[in-house]
Amino acid sequence: MEQAKKSRRCKRDRLSSLPDCLIHLIMSFMTAQEAVRTCLLSKRWQNLWTTLPFLDFDLWKFEYGGPRRNKSEKFRDFVCMTLLRREPCDLHKFRIRLYFDRMFQPECDMFISSWFIYAIKHNPQLLVFDVNFSLKGPLSLSVFTCASLVDVSLNYINSVHNIEIINLPCLRRLHLSFTDLLQDFLDKLFCGCPVLEFLHLKDCSREYSVNINSQRLKYLKLEDCEFDFEAENIMEVINTPNLLYFHYTNREFFGHKMLLMMPSLTSANIILSNSYDPFSYKDESNILIGLSYVKNLQLNGYGIKVLLETELPNCPDFLNLKDLSVIDICLSCHFKLLSSFLNHCPNLEKLSLQHDCCCCEEEVDGNQEPLKIAPFKGKRLEKVEVKFNRYDQKFPRVIKYLQDITEKSSVQINMTSLY
């Protein structure tokens, strides 16, 4: 008898007894297709998905047992059916993730525009539009006047040039990818987003002159946002007095003036992938001066060598810098350059170096006299971490240089092989 009671207790559906808000929270981790399928569980679940404030439509994860050529069409029909049968309640999150499929054409723009309009009309806070192809429709026009939005991520939006007004009073985070940006759009963006704190621009093309001017911005990521190669007198000005984190990646071009004004900066990550021509570097740039308030700094890529060579003569002291990481600079050939920069960091406590292998044209000469490098003047350096390629024949030089600059016996040097 007791065993039967225990069995009945175990079979009780405790999940269904939860209030709708908690069940919706659980369902928020599902794709829209998975959420709709819960209607088969019981009568309690039959209509729960129709009031779900989280909708995630993902073509990549869409399950369909028929021919692959029909998958996009079935996905399109599923999205339309879901939105049609859903109750008229507000959305918290609306996400669309698509990949290019000819079966989607030529009505693709029309359907996606209708989905976009549906989302905007239901006051979403989080909007994600993730595609890997360009759309012709004016999708972005309604997005930039949706007062409820807090977090927006858009890919391949090509119609920002036509935006007359931006009014996003609650927007705090914005991610734009593969979008043509004009200065007029950026000016309207910062004017119409009074609480914007996080801006991420990735693979966006920009006009000859760009000015990012924001008193509110705290986090800024610029990844491979290129200028027109034929444009002249390119100027990039970033004036963000309250910025805390700055990430800058440039893999193609570095022949333009760049002025940074970031007095509150705490952390920065600068990645210059290519070995840029020092003659194309503009002396008017002040990248190091703009970063001089930073506490944690990562310098990455072969282009950092040109940056240091050009700006070190006018480089200020990095009085706040505690943690410095340098990656992909040939330490065996350019350690003296690094050492010169270190002497502008008197309060440095931790130094991290990653040295893969020498890509310089200089040949290895075992009898070559090592460079004489002045000791590091900083008295607070406690730890040096080095990741190296054990097959690099020049790496013993780096060890000697490290020993030369770290006169303090208390400095801990840890070395780890990359391979």
Secondary structure, DSSP 8 states (H G I E B T S, - for coil): -HHHHHHHHHHS-TGGGS-HHHHHHHHTTS-HHHHHHGGGT-GGGTTGGGG-SEEEEETTT----S-GGGHHHHHHHHHHHHHHHS-S---SEEEEE----GGG-SSHHHHHHHHHHHHHHT--SEEEEE-SS---S-THHHHTT-TT-SEEEEES---GGG------TT--EEEEES-EE-HHHHHHHHHH-TT--EEEEES-EE-SEEEEE-SS--EEEEES--B-TT--S-EEEEE-TT--EEEEEESS---SEEEEE-TT--EEEEEE-S---GGGS-TT--HHHHTTT-SEEEEESTHHHHHHHHHGGG----TT--EEEEESS-HHHHHHHHHHHHTT-TT--EEEEEE----SS----TT-----------S---EEEEEE-TT-TTHHHHHHHHHHH---TT-EEEEEE--
